[in-house]
Amino acid sequence: MDATQVRRWIAGFEAAAEADRQALRSLRPDPAWSIGLSLSMIAAAHRARGGRGGLDPWREADAERVRAAWARLRGRLCR
């Protein structure tokens, strides 16, 4: 490929990206779809845990350590 062909190739991708952006701008938000997708994701996560309730204790312990670190940093910042 020479430089001219590369420029045309890139221009084609840019034109396709712009066409995608224009198409997305014409769509309106669909709350029913968003809520349905969210509920299906929650259900999938529940099934992935085998229907067990509650959180993974290891993951929750990691999250608590992160929360504690942020609380310390916020405390220092507010002094």
Phi, psi and omega in degrees: 000138174262176185300322181295317179295321179296318179297319178296319181298313178296318179299323177297316178296318179296321178295320179295319179296319178295319177299319177297316180299317179297318179296319180293325179296331183281347180276144177260154175299144179238095183302322181297318179295316181298315180294316178300317179296317179299314180295323179291326177291321177297316179297319179296319178296320179297316178295323181296331177275006179074023179079002179288139175277168177083177183255165174292122184298325179294315181293321179295323178296319177298316180297322180293323177296320179294316178300318180295319179297317179295322179296318177298316181296317178297320179299318178294321182293325184279349181286000000 
